[in-house]
């Protein structure tokens, strides 16, 4: 007599909590807080708005390809071009689409693993809350705070596609030879689109796909169909006109220093996921070829090899470790008949700890002054942006700026002398970075600064008032921004 009310609670509670998280993320999209790579993606949309055929480098005035010109960015660029909407409105639309893909993809994938109605909702809660007690944000990582700041990024869109890809693939391998050729061709194309949209999430998608196929124990004919679909995907990668996908395999050395931080504070960032690891051990005892166990093992192997070999960019495969463990933790609440109450209690406690760690995310939708003091203390203010320069700096103008401003200014249509991010396809990247350092270095002669400005057709300089620009001949103060920054015009 009491089983039905308890069952309803275990169904409604996760769904209600997941709905609250969804509402929070929708409100975050309205705010669209600025952090990380938002400027890069905004700049990419701006270039495609002005030229779909030959957009050039998104950050600097150079005619080079860029891996940021992905199929998804092309869609958003077309939307901006056709509608005339501002780039940030377009990014909000992209965020809504990416979030919708992520939610529906997760629902489909979890349904291939569990028939319980609340399993997808609890899995969603585990994906965003079951992390650690050290706050961490990185593109392609689905912690609540990270997702709030990256929801408009191609990585969210690509991960959403990846969940759909795994669900579709699971159904295809189970169908075996009965699946038509169109299914495998579609899977191949989808695989390629994920890789083109976000290469690191594409690696996660590949590991999850391999685990899905191996776990299904398919016959020879299915492997042949799978190979045919993969061949179609390779062709799509090869013919993509905006950049050479296969050239990216030589870019690892340029990315290692950037990604070294992924291997720091692993315990603090992820210790709550150990609950999911325990769930994976239980699944492994039941089935040595469980899909989530294989997914986790493949991801852990790649990440470990990256740490041992110094290929720190391989740390971007960490979601392939986290996602299966988080989903396994959620499924344990429905699959275990013994000690279920203990497991549910432990999982609920871990989710509460994870939620409290990331409670500062509320600050993106609620004014900081309205938050309780203990919550406000966890809030991290997003970047301010450089909209204050737009009355003067126009599309295509070149701005001399240091690294942090160079990550934001191109979002408004201008170029910078050196890119704010590593650019494998920019042959003179090192020379540009040296020019910026020389320009802002204390003691650099005025004639040298003017020569650098002329060489790169610099029209504006953004710097702090106390830095080299103040009083420099050939520079005129035009505007002042937050943090003591000044916009200078380069004058003859």
SULWO-V969726 format. One record per pair of residues at least 6 apart in sequence whose ideal C-beta (glycine too) atoms are under 8 Angstrom apart, sorted by the first residue. I is the first residue (numbers start at 1). J is the second residue. If there is no record, write none. Layout:
# SULWO-V969726
((I:J) (I:J))
This chain:
# SULWO-V969726
((10:118) (10:333) (10:334) (10:344) (11:116) (11:117) (11:118) (12:118) (13:118) (14:118) (14:121) (14:122) (14:125) (15:118) (15:121) (17:121) (17:125) (18:121) (18:122) (18:124) (18:125) (21:124) (21:125) (21:128) (21:144) (22:103) (24:144) (24:148) (24:361) (24:362) (24:365) (25:99) (25:147) (25:148) (25:151) (26:96) (26:99) (27:364) (27:365) (28:148) (28:151) (28:361) (28:364) (28:365) (29:92) (29:95) (29:96) (29:99) (29:151) (29:152) (30:92) (30:365) (31:364) (31:365) (32:38) (32:88) (32:91) (32:92) (32:95) (32:152) (33:148) (33:149) (33:364) (33:382) (34:382) (34:383) (34:384) (34:385) (34:408) (35:137) (35:149) (35:382) (35:383) (36:137) (36:139) (36:149) (36:150) (36:153) (37:139) (37:150) (37:153) (37:407) (37:421) (38:91) (38:152) (38:153) (38:408) (38:411) (39:407) (39:408) (39:409) (39:410) (39:411) (39:420) (40:58) (40:59) (40:68) (40:407) (40:410) (40:411) (40:420) (40:421) (41:68) (41:73) (41:91) (41:152) (41:153) (41:154) (42:87) (42:88) (42:91) (42:410) (42:411) (42:412) (43:58) (43:59) (43:410) (43:411) (43:413) (44:55) (44:58) (44:66) (44:68) (44:69) (44:73) (44:77) (45:73) (45:76) (45:77) (45:80) (45:87) (45:90) (45:91) (46:58) (46:80) (46:87) (46:395) (46:410) (46:411) (46:412) (46:413) (47:55) (47:56) (47:58) (47:77) (48:55) (48:69) (48:73) (48:74) (48:76) (48:77) (48:78) (48:80) (48:81) (49:77) (49:80) (49:81) (49:87) (50:395) (52:74) (52:77) (52:78) (52:81) (54:63) (55:66) (55:69) (55:77) (55:242) (56:62) (56:63) (56:64) (57:63) (57:64) (57:66) (57:419) (57:423) (57:425) (57:426) (58:66) (58:68) (58:69) (58:410) (59:406) (59:410) (59:415) (59:416) (59:419) (59:420) (59:421) (59:423) (60:415) (60:416) (60:417) (60:418) (60:419) (60:423) (60:426) (60:432) (61:396) (61:398) (61:415) (61:456) (61:457) (62:426) (62:428) (64:423) (64:425) (64:426) (64:427) (65:242) (65:243) (65:244) (65:425) (66:242) (66:243) (66:423) (66:425) (67:199) (67:243) (67:245) (67:248) (67:424) (67:425) (68:154) (69:242) (69:243) (70:154) (70:196) (70:197) (70:198) (70:242) (71:193) (71:196) (71:197) (71:240) (72:94) (72:154) (72:157) (72:158) (72:197) (73:154) (73:197) (74:242) (76:90) (76:91) (76:93) (76:94) (79:85) (79:90) (79:93) (80:87) (80:90) (83:90) (85:93) (87:411) (91:152) (92:152) (94:152) (94:157) (95:151) (95:152) (95:156) (97:157) (98:151) (98:152) (98:153) (98:154) (98:156) (98:157) (98:160) (99:151) (99:156) (99:160) (100:160) (101:156) (101:157) (101:160) (101:161) (101:163) (101:164) (102:142) (102:156) (102:159) (102:160) (102:163) (103:124) (103:160) (104:160) (104:164) (105:159) (105:160) (105:161) (105:162) (105:163) (105:164) (105:165) (105:167) (106:120) (106:123) (106:124) (106:127) (106:163) (107:120) (108:163) (108:164) (108:167) (108:168) (109:163) (109:164) (109:166) (109:167) (109:170) (109:327) (110:119) (110:120) (110:123) (110:327) (110:330) (110:331) (111:119) (111:120) (111:167) (112:166) (112:167) (112:170) (112:171) (113:119) (113:291) (113:292) (113:327) (113:331) (114:331) (114:334) (114:335) (116:334) (118:334) (119:330) (119:331) (119:334) (122:330) (122:333) (122:334) (123:326) (123:327) (123:330) (123:331) (125:330) (125:351) (126:276) (126:326) (126:327) (126:329) (126:330) (126:347) (126:351) (127:142) (127:323) (127:326) (127:327) (128:142) (128:143) (128:144) (128:147) (128:358) (129:143) (129:144) (129:350) (129:351) (129:354) (129:355) (129:358) (130:272) (130:273) (130:275) (130:276) (130:326) (130:329) (130:350) (130:351) (130:354) (131:143) (131:269) (131:270) (131:272) (131:273) (131:322) (131:354) (131:357) (131:358) (132:267) (132:268) (132:269) (132:270) (132:271) (132:272) (132:273) (132:354) (132:357) (133:268) (133:271) (133:272) (133:353) (133:357) (134:265) (134:268) (134:269) (134:357) (135:145) (135:357) (135:358) (135:360) (135:378) (135:380) (136:143) (136:145) (136:146) (136:265) (136:269) (137:143) (137:145) (137:146) (137:149) (137:150) (138:146) (138:150) (138:262) (139:146) (139:150) (139:153) (139:155) (139:198) (139:200) (140:150) (140:155) (140:158) (140:159) (140:198) (140:200) (140:201) (140:204) (140:316) (140:319) (141:150) (141:318) (141:319) (141:322) (142:159) (142:319) (142:322) (142:323) (143:358) (144:354) (144:355) (144:358) (144:361) (145:358) (145:360) (145:361) (147:156) (148:361) (148:364) (149:382) (150:156) (153:198) (154:197) (154:198) (155:198) (155:200) (155:201) (157:197) (157:198) (158:194) (158:197) (158:198) (158:201) (158:202) (158:205) (159:198) (159:201) (159:204) (159:319) (161:190) (161:193) (161:194) (161:197) (161:205) (162:194) (162:201) (162:202) (162:204) (162:205) (162:208) (164:190) (165:187) (165:190) (165:191) (165:194) (165:205) (165:208) (165:209) (166:205) (166:208) (166:209) (166:212) (168:183) (168:186) (168:187) (168:190) (169:187) (169:209) (169:212) (169:213) (170:212) (170:216) (170:291) (172:179) (172:183) (172:184) (172:187) (173:212) (173:213) (173:216) (173:218) (173:222) (173:226) (174:216) (175:183) (176:218) (176:219) (176:221) (176:222) (177:219) (177:221) (177:222) (177:225) (179:225) (181:225) (181:228) (184:225) (184:226) (184:228) (184:229) (184:232) (185:228) (185:229) (185:232) (186:229) (187:229) (187:233) (188:228) (188:229) (188:230) (188:231) (188:232) (188:233) (188:236) (189:232) (189:233) (189:236) (191:202) (191:205) (191:206) (191:209) (191:229) (191:230) (191:233) (192:232) (192:233) (192:234) (192:236) (192:237) (192:240) (193:236) (194:201) (194:202) (194:205) (195:202) (195:205) (195:206) (195:233) (195:237) (195:245) (196:202) (196:236) (196:237) (196:240) (196:245) (199:245) (199:248) (200:313) (200:316) (200:317) (201:319) (203:302) (203:316) (203:317) (203:320) (204:299) (204:316) (204:317) (204:319) (204:320) (204:323) (207:295) (207:298) (207:299) (207:302) (207:317) (207:320) (208:295) (208:320) (208:323) (208:324) (210:294) (210:298) (211:291) (211:292) (211:294) (211:295) (211:297) (211:298) (211:324) (212:291) (212:295) (213:222) (213:226) (214:289) (214:294) (215:289) (215:290) (215:291) (215:294) (216:222) (216:291) (217:289) (218:226) (237:245) (237:246) (238:245) (238:246) (243:425) (247:424) (247:425) (248:424) (250:424) (251:424) (252:311) (252:313) (254:422) (254:424) (255:312) (255:313) (255:422) (256:310) (256:311) (256:312) (256:313) (257:312) (258:312) (258:313) (258:422) (259:312) (259:313) (259:315) (259:316) (260:312) (262:312) (262:315) (262:316) (262:318) (263:306) (263:307) (263:312) (263:315) (270:322) (272:350) (272:353) (272:354) (273:321) (273:322) (273:325) (273:326) (273:329) (275:329) (275:346) (275:347) (275:350) (276:322) (276:324) (276:325) (276:326) (276:327) (276:328) (276:329) (277:296) (277:325) (279:325) (279:328) (279:329) (279:331) (279:332) (280:290) (280:292) (280:293) (280:296) (280:324) (280:325) (280:328) (282:332) (282:336) (283:290) (283:292) (283:293) (283:328) (284:290) (284:293) (287:293) (291:324) (292:324) (292:325) (292:327) (292:328) (292:331) (293:324) (295:320) (295:323) (295:324) (296:320) (296:321) (296:324) (296:325) (296:328) (298:320) (299:317) (299:318) (299:319) (299:320) (299:321) (299:322) (299:324) (300:321) (302:314) (302:317) (302:320) (303:314) (303:315) (303:317) (303:318) (303:320) (303:321) (305:311) (305:314) (306:312) (306:313) (306:314) (306:315) (306:317) (307:314) (307:315) (329:347) (329:350) (330:347) (332:343) (332:347) (333:340) (333:343) (333:344) (333:347) (336:343) (357:378) (358:378) (359:375) (359:378) (360:375) (360:376) (360:377) (360:378) (360:379) (360:380) (362:371) (362:375) (362:379) (363:371) (363:375) (363:376) (363:378) (363:379) (363:380) (363:381) (364:382) (368:376) (368:379) (368:381) (369:376) (371:379) (383:408) (384:481) (384:482) (384:483) (385:408) (385:411) (386:405) (386:408) (386:409) (386:411) (386:412) (386:462) (386:481) (387:412) (388:479) (388:481) (388:482) (388:487) (389:399) (389:409) (389:412) (389:414) (389:460) (389:462) (389:479) (389:481) (389:487) (390:412) (391:479) (392:460) (392:478) (392:479) (392:487) (392:489) (393:399) (393:409) (393:412) (393:414) (393:459) (393:460) (393:487) (394:413) (394:414) (395:413) (395:414) (396:413) (396:414) (396:415) (397:414) (397:415) (397:459) (397:460) (398:414) (398:415) (398:416) (398:417) (398:456) (398:457) (398:458) (398:459) (398:460) (399:405) (399:409) (399:414) (399:415) (399:416) (399:417) (399:458) (399:459) (399:460) (399:461) (399:462) (400:416) (400:417) (400:436) (400:439) (400:452) (400:453) (400:456) (400:458) (400:460) (400:461) (400:462) (400:463) (401:409) (401:416) (401:417) (401:436) (401:461) (401:462) (401:463) (402:436) (402:440) (402:463) (403:418) (403:420) (404:420) (405:416) (405:420) (405:462) (405:485) (406:416) (406:417) (406:418) (406:419) (406:420) (407:420) (407:421) (408:420) (409:416) (409:462) (410:416) (410:420) (414:460) (417:432) (417:435) (417:436) (417:439) (417:452) (417:456) (417:458) (418:429) (418:432) (418:433) (418:435) (418:436) (419:426) (419:429) (419:432) (422:429) (423:429) (426:432) (432:456) (435:452) (435:455) (435:456) (438:444) (438:448) (438:452) (439:449) (439:452) (439:453) (439:468) (440:463) (440:467) (440:468) (441:468) (442:468) (444:468) (446:472) (446:473) (446:474) (449:468) (449:472) (449:474) (450:474) (452:458) (453:461) (453:474) (453:490) (458:490) (459:489) (459:490) (460:478) (460:487) (460:488) (460:489) (460:490) (461:469) (461:475) (461:487) (461:488) (461:490) (462:481) (462:485) (462:486) (462:487) (462:488) (463:469) (463:485) (463:486) (463:488) (464:483) (464:484) (464:485) (464:486) (465:480) (465:484) (465:485) (465:486) (466:484) (469:475) (469:486) (469:488) (470:486) (472:488) (474:490) (474:491) (474:492) (475:488) (475:489) (475:490) (475:491) (476:488) (476:489) (476:491) (477:486) (477:487) (477:488) (478:487) (478:488) (478:489) (479:486) (479:487) (480:486) (480:487) (481:487))
